[in-house]
Amino acid sequence: MNLQDLKTKAQKLLESNTVNVIIGYGQGSGGEVRPVFIRKPADIDKLVLNDKCVQNLAVYLTKHEIKKLGKPGIVAPLPVTRAIYQLMLEKQIADGEIVVLGIKNNGIITELTDNKSIRSFISDVPSELTSEEKARLSEIKSLSQQDKWRYWDEELSACIKCYACKSSCPLCYCSRCTIECNQPQWISVPSHLLGNMEWHIMRAMHLAGRCVNCGECARACPMGIPLNLLTQRLSEVIEKTFGTSESAEAFYPLSTFNVNDKEDFIR
């Protein structure tokens, strides 16, 4: 990956006042990386770029404290760029409101400044699971209905309701989540199997058809639950049943009524 090119582009953006802050990756403890928020050109050497830069930084773009810093530039590998585009489709980021330093798998860094250029940047690179994730999802899909239920029973029973999955997801941006509503209490508070099932199925339904497959929820989970596979499976069903849209008027199938929708799923 071309770190020097990234630093040069980011520094120019700050020096020209094109952006007020660069959201990127910096060196953390124990050899890991962490998010950094650079506001001065003199601090640009804090940026790092390597295979450990996997956190979806788009999660910060909807935070009030980050918005107060001014116009952001953001270091964006492909999953981050996809999340930014989805946020634009959902009217959470206005066209031209940010500058994206998009990074493709070949390491080339491209400055993207509007919705059209971002869409073009990601259009020729499909979002796919890793080979290991594909194999695991295929194995789950091959199970009988009862065995599938037992599989997710076992996985979700480990959940401790820390909500790291929600906090790390750039598309979980609601100002008040369903889990915070207690009149009525939609989701059980205790970390027991029923409450865990209610929470994760509800969240997967909210993300199905919107998820950009960055895998951040699974990486953030301290219990190692493959939450991204649950969402991806639901996304497959949504796409097959309702189709998807990548236009500027993209719809979220589970919140949209269409008289032409198939009804063969109703039993």
C-alpha positions as MATLAB code, in Angstrom:
seq = 'MNLQDLKTKAQKLLESNTVNVIIGYGQGSGGEVRPVFIRKPADIDKLVLNDKCVQNLAVYLTKHEIKKLGKPGIVAPLPVTRAIYQLMLEKQIADGEIVVLGIKNNGIITELTDNKSIRSFISDVPSELTSEEKARLSEIKSLSQQDKWRYWDEELSACIKCYACKSSCPLCYCSRCTIECNQPQWISVPSHLLGNMEWHIMRAMHLAGRCVNCGECARACPMGIPLNLLTQRLSEVIEKTFGTSESAEAFYPLSTFNVNDKEDFIR';
ca = [
       0.000    0.000    0.000;
       1.293    3.469   -0.904;
       1.570    5.181    2.466;
       3.618    8.111    1.175;
       1.039    8.898   -1.504;
      -1.674    8.813    1.144;
       0.255   11.193    3.387;
       0.922   13.592    0.508;
      -2.730   13.740   -0.542;
      -3.963   14.073    3.045;
      -1.455   16.835    3.824;
      -2.477   18.840    0.760;
      -6.125   18.588    1.724;
      -5.375   20.020    5.174;
      -2.968   22.704    3.964;
      -5.442   23.956    1.365;
      -8.281   23.937    3.928;
     -10.222   21.633    1.621;
     -10.925   19.565    4.734;
     -10.637   20.329    8.438;
      -9.829   16.842    9.682;
      -8.429   13.619    8.249;
      -9.974   10.445    9.665;
      -7.487    7.642    9.185;
      -5.518    4.821   10.754;
      -2.696    5.335   13.245;
      -0.362    3.162   15.271;
      -1.960    1.730   18.388;
      -0.642   -0.377   21.235;
       0.529   -3.965   20.878;
       1.242   -3.584   17.183;
      -2.410   -2.894   16.373;
      -3.841    0.138   14.565;
      -6.442    2.569   15.811;
      -8.434    5.468   14.359;
      -6.727    8.878   14.353;
      -8.223   12.311   13.741;
      -5.596   14.611   12.268;
      -6.279   18.353   12.177;
      -2.788   19.736   11.554;
      -0.580   19.074    8.487;
       2.387   18.677   10.854;
       0.739   15.557   12.341;
       0.272   13.749    9.041;
       3.071   11.273    9.830;
       0.735    9.685   12.383;
      -1.024    7.962    9.482;
      -0.293    4.289    8.839;
      -1.517    2.021    6.076;
      -1.146   -1.749    6.224;
      -3.090   -5.009    6.296;
      -4.293   -4.300    9.838;
      -6.235   -1.229    8.689;
      -9.610   -2.962    8.573;
     -11.831   -0.966   10.939;
     -14.736    0.677    9.119;
     -13.959    4.351    9.760;
     -17.263    5.416    8.173;
     -18.846    4.805   11.588;
     -17.455    8.177   12.732;
     -19.036   10.239    9.955;
     -22.450   10.376   11.649;
     -21.077   11.198   15.117;
     -21.981   14.706   16.350;
     -18.574   15.250   17.937;
     -16.854   14.478   14.636;
     -19.191   16.697   12.632;
     -18.230   19.588   14.895;
     -14.621   19.293   13.679;
     -15.645   20.509   10.219;
     -15.456   18.961    6.763;
     -13.733   15.565    6.943;
     -11.402   13.718    4.636;
     -11.419    9.982    5.272;
      -9.034    7.150    4.470;
     -11.271    4.570    2.830;
     -10.425    1.022    1.763;
     -13.206   -0.516   -0.337;
     -15.504   -1.604    2.548;
     -15.323    1.913    4.022;
     -16.067    3.480    0.630;
     -19.104    1.214    0.209;
     -20.378    2.252    3.636;
     -19.932    5.930    2.753;
     -21.887    5.460   -0.476;
     -24.696    3.710    1.412;
     -24.802    6.579    3.921;
     -25.103    8.980    0.998;
     -28.000    6.963   -0.446;
     -29.703    7.151    2.935;
     -29.264   10.948    3.094;
     -26.896   10.815    6.063;
     -24.082   12.481    4.096;
     -24.748   15.243    1.601;
     -23.133   15.155   -1.829;
     -19.771   16.949   -1.664;
     -19.806   17.073    2.145;
     -16.689   14.896    2.525;
     -13.521   13.996    0.641;
     -12.813   10.271    0.335;
      -9.286    8.965   -0.139;
     -10.404    5.716   -1.734;
      -8.028    2.750   -1.732;
      -8.544   -0.211   -4.030;
      -6.936   -3.603   -3.544;
      -4.068   -2.618   -5.862;
      -3.076    0.099   -3.377;
      -3.799    3.028   -5.710;
      -5.299    5.991   -3.838;
      -7.976    8.098   -5.540;
      -9.456   11.351   -4.289;
     -13.265   11.181   -4.482;
     -15.360   14.273   -3.853;
     -18.938   13.467   -4.850;
     -21.574   10.742   -4.977;
     -21.000   10.000   -8.662;
     -17.242    9.458   -8.345;
     -17.693    7.258   -5.267;
     -20.254    5.074   -7.026;
     -17.983    4.721  -10.059;
     -15.041    3.814   -7.798;
     -16.814    0.845   -6.197;
     -18.953   -0.283   -9.140;
     -16.420   -2.682  -10.698;
     -15.400   -4.411   -7.458;
     -18.107   -6.714   -6.047;
     -18.569   -7.031   -2.306;
     -17.831  -10.621   -1.377;
     -17.280  -12.766    1.665;
     -13.868  -14.316    2.197;
     -13.400  -17.916    1.044;
     -13.575  -19.064    4.685;
     -16.803  -17.132    5.257;
     -18.320  -18.493    2.041;
     -17.517  -22.041    3.126;
     -18.991  -21.494    6.581;
     -22.151  -19.866    5.217;
     -22.565  -22.666    2.677;
     -22.264  -25.191    5.491;
     -24.936  -23.382    7.511;
     -27.287  -23.196    4.511;
     -26.941  -26.941    3.946;
     -28.278  -27.745    7.437;
     -31.858  -28.766    8.064;
     -34.184  -26.154    9.511;
     -33.903  -27.686   12.979;
     -30.109  -27.859   12.803;
     -29.928  -24.241   11.626;
     -31.957  -23.213   14.636;
     -29.689  -25.220   16.946;
     -26.617  -23.651   15.306;
     -27.785  -20.090   15.963;
     -29.068  -21.093   19.408;
     -25.548  -22.126   20.311;
     -23.852  -19.115   18.724;
     -26.197  -16.432   20.090;
     -26.384  -17.934   23.580;
     -22.806  -16.676   24.026;
     -23.848  -13.034   23.466;
     -23.227  -10.815   26.514;
     -25.297   -7.888   25.171;
     -22.306   -5.531   25.008;
     -23.650   -4.053   21.741;
     -20.180   -3.782   20.216;
     -21.798   -4.946   16.954;
     -24.089   -1.923   16.963;
     -21.403    0.546   18.035;
     -18.967   -0.570   15.329;
     -21.470   -0.616   12.460;
     -21.571    2.538   10.288;
     -25.179    1.795    9.322;
     -26.424    1.587   12.928;
     -26.731    5.364   13.195;
     -30.203    5.777   14.739;
     -30.181    8.449   17.449;
     -32.222    6.068   19.607;
     -31.980    2.324   19.102;
     -34.809   -0.151   19.706;
     -32.814   -1.555   22.634;
     -33.112    1.820   24.381;
     -36.912    1.860   24.195;
     -38.608    0.634   27.367;
     -42.146    1.906   26.868;
     -42.886   -0.614   25.495;
     -39.871   -2.876   26.072;
     -39.317   -4.252   22.568;
     -36.109   -6.163   23.332;
     -35.469   -8.061   26.572;
     -32.645   -6.471   28.558;
     -31.053   -9.563   30.179;
     -28.468  -11.559   28.276;
     -30.459  -14.775   27.906;
     -31.187  -16.749   24.747;
     -34.612  -15.222   24.056;
     -33.367  -11.662   24.505;
     -30.266  -12.378   22.448;
     -32.349  -13.864   19.634;
     -34.703  -10.872   19.678;
     -31.802   -8.421   19.482;
     -29.748  -10.087   16.761;
     -32.669  -11.049   14.514;
     -34.056   -7.507   14.782;
     -30.661   -6.002   13.958;
     -30.080   -8.380   11.043;
     -33.483   -7.480    9.601;
     -32.665   -3.776    9.874;
     -29.399   -4.334    7.981;
     -30.542   -6.888    5.397;
     -30.350   -5.234    1.998;
     -28.242   -2.381    3.413;
     -25.196   -4.201    4.811;
     -21.966   -3.482    2.902;
     -20.286   -6.672    4.122;
     -17.388   -5.017    5.922;
     -17.453   -7.677    8.668;
     -16.949   -5.099   11.411;
     -19.717   -6.531   13.607;
     -18.057   -9.964   13.701;
     -14.586   -8.485   14.325;
     -15.904   -6.316   17.165;
     -17.769   -9.170   18.885;
     -15.743  -10.264   21.939;
     -17.467  -13.665   21.843;
     -16.537  -14.437   18.222;
     -20.122  -14.756   16.960;
     -20.232  -14.689   13.107;
     -22.888  -11.972   13.030;
     -21.993  -10.922    9.494;
     -23.040  -14.352    8.202;
     -26.502  -13.971    9.724;
     -26.923  -10.588    8.034;
     -25.511  -11.796    4.712;
     -27.881  -14.755    4.620;
     -30.858  -12.472    5.193;
     -29.513  -10.118    2.522;
     -29.474  -12.999    0.025;
     -33.125  -13.753    0.788;
     -34.057  -10.064    0.497;
     -32.313   -9.721   -2.875;
     -33.908  -12.883   -4.237;
     -37.394  -11.909   -3.034;
     -37.497   -8.154   -3.574;
     -34.461   -7.280   -5.666;
     -32.094   -4.418   -4.869;
     -31.471   -0.915   -6.145;
     -28.218    1.003   -6.480;
     -29.771    4.158   -7.913;
     -29.760    7.529   -6.171;
     -33.320    6.668   -5.103;
     -32.263    3.351   -3.551;
     -34.923    1.802   -1.373;
     -34.718   -0.376    1.683;
     -36.944   -3.377    0.845;
     -38.155   -4.072    4.391;
     -39.470   -0.520    4.793;
     -41.019   -0.193    1.337;
     -44.419   -1.385    0.107;
     -44.733   -2.331   -3.534;
     -47.935   -3.800   -4.976;
     -45.802   -5.851   -7.375;
     -43.900   -7.621   -4.610;
     -44.175  -11.395   -4.590;
     -46.497  -12.800   -1.952;
     -45.501  -16.446   -2.116;
     -43.583  -16.067    1.179;
     -46.896  -15.648    3.018;
     -48.033  -18.904    4.556;
];
